[in-house]
Structures are given as structure tokens and as C-alpha cells.
């Protein structure tokens, strides 16, 4: 026959067991929720995308994967696929500047994106300014030479003629704030007409 004292103890244990089990289940559920809501931790270094700006001419064939490759410190080098191109608005039928964006994610879930500019030129002789107008500060050191400003030129066949650019007129005075211009010229080459183009320069006053 079981002693009444032991019956009381056993009753208390029996009552406590469901509470302990319930608490354990609640803890497990909360832990699972915490794990599900935790973002994947990035491990190691992010991959690197090697891709450079491109300059092409109307009608040329453009493949966004040409000259592009990826490198990851853990996974090594790899060639891109079309699914790695997440944006591409290049129109080879229209001159202009376009953007191509690449994306790569490595095995550790590190993601990298990179965009390049694709410049499509028309088949005409031209002088190309990186920006026009340009803004400089009063009293600043300024060189109007094409190579100093990144100015280039090409003939109607796409052959570079930058070395033939010369300055027809330069009105820039860095000692006085105002709006000025520099006129550049490329003589007739390979039967193309003479190219004359004006670059606007704004000199802003310094305090």
C-alpha cells in the first residue's frame, strides 16, 4: 500500500509535467520563429565583377557578356550568363549613352552589382566632350588642351582622330567669373568634312 505522503508527491509531479512540456514546446516554437526571421549571415568577401564601359557605333553587334567575368575569393573565377544581366537598355540603332547592370551572388550569399555605360556613336566625324558645359572655380588652374579635358574625336569610320584636334578660339579667363567658350576643330580627314565644335565653360566666383 502506497503511503499518503508519496501519493501527494506523485500528484504534484503529475501536475507539473504538462506545464514543463508546454513551456518546452513554447520555447521551441519561439526559437524556430527567431531562426526563420534571421537573415542569412554573409560569410567571406563579396564577389568582384570585372566589366568596363564600352564605345560602339550604330549597327555594331553588342553582346553584354563580352569582356565580362566574375571573381570570388572562395568560388574562383566564372563567366557570366544572361541571367546575370539584370538591366540592359542598349539600342544599337540609336546614338546615345545606355546602361547595363550585372549582378552575381556567391555560394555564401554575398551579392555584388555593377553598372557600365555603353556609348553608341553615329557613323559621322565628330568631336566628343565628356561633359558640356564644364564648371570651374575662379583663379583655378585650367588647361583647355583636349587631352587635359578628356576630349576625343573620330572620323566617319570610327577611327580615332584625337591627335588632330586643335583650338580655334579660347575666350576663358579664370580671373573673372562668367561664361566662356572654347572652339575646337578637326580638319578634313579621309574625305570627311571639317568638324568644328564649341565647349562652354562657366567660371564661378570664389568667396
Buried (B, 14 or more C-beta within 10 A) or exposed (E): EEEEEEEEEEEEEEEEEEEEEEEEEEEEEEEEEEEEEEEEEEEBEBBBBEBEEBBBBBEEEBEBBEEBEBEBEEBEEBEBEEEBBEEBEBEBEEBEEBEBBBBBBBEBEBEBEBBBEBBBBEBBBBBBBEEBEBEBEBEEEBEBEBEEBEBBBBBBEEEEBBEBBEEEEBEBEBEEBEEBBBEBBBEEBEEBEEBEBBBEBEBEEEE
